[in-house]
Amino acid sequence: MKLKSAIIAAAVASVFSVSAQAAPIFSDNFDSYTADQLNWIPPALSGWTVSNGTVDLIGIGGGFDLLPGNGSYVDLDGSTSSSGLFSNSVNLVGGTTYTLSFDLAGNNRNSVTETVNVNFGSTAASYSPLGNDPFVNHTLNFTPGISGSYSLSYQNVGGDNLGALLDNVSVSAVPEPQTYAMLLAGLGLMGFMARRRKQQQAA
């Protein structure tokens, strides 16, 4: 019985290990800031900066809640006809793969397709939500060669005060394949032990 208990304990530990590794090292849904700010200047403690233009913080509590039910979110083309570079930075461990996750929607004010350039470390991609597209989740992976601080940024192309909308930004470490194997093995052992226990009780 002690051996069985030890095996089950190890399986449970493996589950918690995977959960811990999957926890975001950075996340922001923009709901903690004062709502409805045109030409938003993010608080210094948030880590966000806006350069070479502006962004707006819109959504709940204001006149521009274009996608109700999503709290606050960022209009990547502010109110100066010059879209700003919206960026932050995170400390990453060399050799570990990280996933940048974010929700992106169209401007939801006309049918124009927006283009957003996204950078995460040395990885770059462009996304083009249609005008009335709702929030859709996207991910971008990056593996730093050495440990250090790396930037993540969003830049709406063009400047007409109607930009793509950004929400739910997070960065998480990607669990290594052997970690998944440990999880599956642990869950299998737990299931096996549960079946054995039922069979013994039935006997």
SULTA-V347833 format. One record per residue. N is the residue number from 1. SS is DSSP state (A for helix, B for strand, O for the rest). NEAR is the number of other C-alpha atoms within 10 Angstrom. Layout:
N&SS&NEAR ; N&SS&NEAR
//
This chain:
1&O&6 ; 2&A&7 ; 3&A&8 ; 4&A&12 ; 5&A&11 ; 6&A&11 ; 7&A&16 ; 8&A&19 ; 9&A&13 ; 10&A&17 ; 11&A&21 ; 12&A&16 ; 13&A&15 ; 14&A&21 ; 15&A&18 ; 16&A&13 ; 17&A&16 ; 18&A&17 ; 19&A&12 ; 20&A&12 ; 21&A&15 ; 22&A&16 ; 23&O&14 ; 24&B&17 ; 25&B&14 ; 26&B&13 ; 27&B&15 ; 28&B&14 ; 29&O&18 ; 30&O&22 ; 31&O&16 ; 32&O&10 ; 33&O&13 ; 34&O&13 ; 35&O&18 ; 36&O&20 ; 37&B&17 ; 38&O&17 ; 39&O&19 ; 40&O&20 ; 41&O&15 ; 42&O&19 ; 43&O&10 ; 44&A&8 ; 45&A&6 ; 46&A&12 ; 47&O&11 ; 48&O&15 ; 49&B&19 ; 50&B&21 ; 51&B&13 ; 52&O&9 ; 53&O&19 ; 54&B&25 ; 55&O&33 ; 56&B&27 ; 57&B&27 ; 58&B&25 ; 59&B&25 ; 60&O&19 ; 61&O&12 ; 62&O&13 ; 63&O&9 ; 64&O&17 ; 65&O&17 ; 66&O&18 ; 67&O&19 ; 68&O&10 ; 69&O&9 ; 70&O&16 ; 71&O&17 ; 72&B&27 ; 73&B&26 ; 74&B&25 ; 75&B&29 ; 76&O&31 ; 77&O&30 ; 78&O&25 ; 79&O&20 ; 80&O&16 ; 81&O&16 ; 82&O&19 ; 83&B&28 ; 84&O&25 ; 85&B&22 ; 86&B&23 ; 87&B&18 ; 88&B&16 ; 89&B&17 ; 90&B&15 ; 91&B&12 ; 92&B&23 ; 93&O&15 ; 94&O&12 ; 95&O&12 ; 96&O&16 ; 97&B&17 ; 98&B&23 ; 99&B&19 ; 100&B&21 ; 101&B&19 ; 102&B&20 ; 103&B&18 ; 104&B&24 ; 105&B&24 ; 106&O&26 ; 107&O&27 ; 108&O&21 ; 109&O&12 ; 110&O&11 ; 111&O&12 ; 112&O&17 ; 113&O&18 ; 114&O&22 ; 115&O&18 ; 116&B&23 ; 117&B&15 ; 118&B&21 ; 119&B&19 ; 120&B&24 ; 121&O&18 ; 122&O&12 ; 123&B&13 ; 124&B&14 ; 125&B&11 ; 126&B&13 ; 127&B&16 ; 128&O&18 ; 129&O&21 ; 130&O&18 ; 131&O&19 ; 132&O&18 ; 133&O&17 ; 134&O&17 ; 135&O&19 ; 136&B&13 ; 137&B&14 ; 138&B&13 ; 139&B&14 ; 140&B&16 ; 141&B&18 ; 142&B&21 ; 143&B&20 ; 144&O&18 ; 145&O&12 ; 146&O&11 ; 147&O&13 ; 148&B&12 ; 149&B&12 ; 150&B&15 ; 151&B&13 ; 152&B&20 ; 153&B&19 ; 154&B&19 ; 155&B&24 ; 156&B&27 ; 157&O&20 ; 158&O&16 ; 159&O&18 ; 160&O&13 ; 161&O&18 ; 162&O&25 ; 163&O&32 ; 164&O&29 ; 165&B&30 ; 166&B&25 ; 167&B&23 ; 168&B&19 ; 169&B&20 ; 170&B&18 ; 171&B&24 ; 172&B&19 ; 173&B&21 ; 174&O&19 ; 175&O&17 ; 176&O&12 ; 177&A&9 ; 178&A&9 ; 179&A&16 ; 180&A&15 ; 181&A&12 ; 182&A&18 ; 183&A&22 ; 184&A&15 ; 185&A&15 ; 186&A&21 ; 187&A&17 ; 188&A&13 ; 189&A&18 ; 190&A&19 ; 191&A&13 ; 192&A&11 ; 193&A&16 ; 194&A&12 ; 195&A&12 ; 196&A&12 ; 197&A&12 ; 198&A&10 ; 199&A&10 ; 200&A&8 ; 201&A&8 ; 202&A&7 ; 203&O&6
//
